[in-house]
Amino acid sequence: MKKYFQLGDVFYYFIRVFKKPDPNAPSSFNLRMMHGINKISIVMFLCGVIYFIIKHLA
């Protein structure tokens, strides 16, 4: 059961998404747009979580 609640992979993904891309990796327009949308959605999710935390503490 403890294995299902480990968040190490999730936090690693957050760090990996915002790193500079590898110049030797294959790239296409679709792949770049997908990563851009993922970055936007992660930032919006974190803003929402912070908003709800502040709203419930105040």
SERO-4910 file (N, C-alpha, C, O; in steps of 0.05 Angstrom, whole numbers):
BEGIN
 pado doro    nc1    nc2    nc3   cac1   cac2   cac3    cc1    cc2    cc3    oc1    oc2    oc3
  Met    A     16    -24      0      0      0      0     17     25      0     10     45    -12
  Lys    A     40     24     14     57     48     16     68     55    -12     73     79    -18
  Lys    A     71     36    -29     82     41    -56     63     59    -72     73     75    -88
  Tyr    A     37     57    -68     18     73    -84     18    102    -76      8    119    -91
  Phe    A     27    109    -52     27    136    -43     54    151    -44     57    172    -33
  Gln    A     73    139    -58     99    152    -61     96    173    -83     85    167   -104
  Leu    A    107    196    -78    104    219    -96    130    226   -109    131    247   -123
  Gly    A    151    211   -106    177    217   -118    176    220   -148    188    239   -159
  Asp    A    162    203   -162    160    204   -191    145    229   -200    152    241   -220
  Val    A    125    237   -185    110    261   -192    127    286   -190    127    303   -208
  Phe    A    141    289   -167    159    312   -164    182    312   -184    190    333   -194
  Tyr    A    192    289   -191    213    287   -211    202    296   -238    216    310   -253
  Tyr    A    177    290   -245    165    299   -270    163    329   -270    168    342   -291
  Phe    A    155    342   -248    153    371   -246    180    383   -252    181    403   -267
  Ile    A    201    372   -241    228    383   -246    236    379   -274    248    396   -287
  Arg    A    231    355   -285    240    348   -312    226    364   -333    238    370   -354
  Val    A    200    371   -329    185    386   -349    196    413   -354    196    423   -376
  Phe    A    206    426   -332    215    453   -335    245    456   -340    256    478   -341
  Lys    A    259    433   -345    287    434   -353    290    443   -382    271    441   -398
  Lys    A    313    452   -389    319    459   -417    319    433   -433    332    413   -424
  Pro    A    307    432   -456    306    407   -472    334    399   -482    351    416   -487
  Asp    A    337    373   -486    362    362   -496    364    369   -525    346    363   -541
  Pro    A    386    382   -534    389    390   -562    391    366   -581    385    369   -605
  Asn    A    400    343   -571    402    319   -588    377    303   -590    376    284   -606
  Ala    A    357    310   -575    332    295   -575    316    302   -600    316    324   -609
  Pro    A    301    282   -611    284    288   -634    262    307   -626    251    305   -604
  Ser    A    256    326   -643    236    346   -637    217    350   -661    226    349   -684
  Ser    A    192    355   -655    173    362   -676    155    383   -664    154    388   -640
  Phe    A    139    395   -682    121    416   -673    101    405   -653     95    418   -633
  Asn    A     90    382   -659     70    370   -641     81    364   -614     68    369   -593
  Leu    A    105    354   -613    118    348   -587    123    373   -571    119    373   -547
  Arg    A    133    394   -584    138    419   -570    112    431   -559    111    442   -537
  Met    A     90    430   -575     64    441   -566     54    424   -543     42    436   -524
  Met    A     57    398   -543     48    381   -521     62    388   -496     49    391   -475
  His    A     88    392   -497    104    399   -473     96    427   -463     95    432   -439
  Gly    A     91    445   -481     82    472   -474     55    472   -459     52    485   -439
  Ile    A     36    456   -470     10    454   -457     13    440   -430     -1    448   -411
  Asn    A     31    421   -427     35    408   -401     46    428   -381     38    428   -358
  Lys    A     65    445   -390     76    465   -371     54    484   -362     52    491   -338
  Ile    A     37    493   -380     15    511   -373     -4    498   -354    -13    510   -334
  Ser    A    -11    473   -359    -30    459   -341    -18    454   -314    -33    455   -294
  Ile    A      8    448   -312     20    444   -286     20    470   -270     14    470   -246
  Val    A     27    492   -283     27    518   -269     -1    526   -260     -5    536   -238
  Met    A    -21    521   -277    -49    528   -269    -58    510   -246    -72    520   -229
  Phe    A    -51    485   -247    -59    467   -225    -46    476   -199    -60    477   -178
  Leu    A    -21    483   -199     -7    492   -174    -19    518   -165    -22    522   -141
  Cys    A    -26    536   -183    -40    561   -175    -66    555   -162    -73    568   -142
  Gly    A    -82    536   -172   -107    529   -161   -104    517   -133   -120    523   -115
  Val    A    -84    499   -130    -79    487   -104    -72    508    -83    -82    508    -61
  Ile    A    -55    527    -91    -47    549    -73    -71    566    -66    -74    574    -43
  Tyr    A    -88    572    -86   -112    588    -81   -130    574    -60   -140    587    -42
  Phe    A   -135    548    -64   -153    535    -45   -141    532    -17   -155    534      3
  Ile    A   -115    529    -15   -102    528     11   -105    555     25   -112    556     48
  Ile    A   -100    577     10   -102    604     22   -131    610     29   -137    621     50
  Lys    A   -150    602     12   -178    607     17   -188    592     42   -204    603     58
  His    A   -179    568     47   -188    552     69   -173    560     95   -183    554    117
  Leu    A   -150    572     93   -135    580    117   -145    608    127   -142    614    151
  Ala    A   -155    623    109   -163    651    116   -191    652    128   -201    673    135
***
